[in-house]
Amino acid sequence: MRYADRVTLHKTVGSGYNPETGKNEVQVDTGVILPCNTSPLSLERVKTIFGSINKEVASVRLQRPFKGNPDKAMIGGNRYNVLRHVRHRSESVFYLEEVSVWS
């Protein structure tokens, strides 16, 4: 398995008003950049795991177990919310839902 992609895992610090955009925005930490393997989930699998086919979910595999609890991720400039973090003995798997704005 190739770990050619890069994922940045973030944790939410808080939310606040941004005077430049005039909206309340989520503030995140600087994040951790890690090599990963990304692959989209099929609609059948998304329905089985999450019960809805309206979500576009990607799975991200890391080479080593990740001990933190991130709730946001970024891959190639796209923003994702972490739906589930599965910790295995030798690796970590994240299920990410793509969003346009972090909430």
DADA-V698399 format. One record per backbone hydrogen bond with DSSP energy under -1.0 kcal/mol. CO is the residue of the C=O (numbers start at 1). NH is the residue of the N-H. Records with the same first field share a line. If there is no record, write none. Layout:
CO = NH ; NH
This chain:
5 = 36
7 = 34
8 = 74
9 = 32
10 = 71 ; 72
11 = 29
14 = 27
16 = 25
18 = 22
23 = 18
25 = 16
27 = 13 ; 14
32 = 9
34 = 7
36 = 5
37 = 61
39 = 59
42 = 46
43 = 47
44 = 48
45 = 49
46 = 50
47 = 51
56 = 98
57 = 41
58 = 96
59 = 39
60 = 94
61 = 37
71 = 82
72 = 10
73 = 80
74 = 8
75 = 78
78 = 75
79 = 99
80 = 73
81 = 97
84 = 95
86 = 93
91 = 88
92 = 62
93 = 86
94 = 60
95 = 83 ; 84
96 = 58
97 = 81
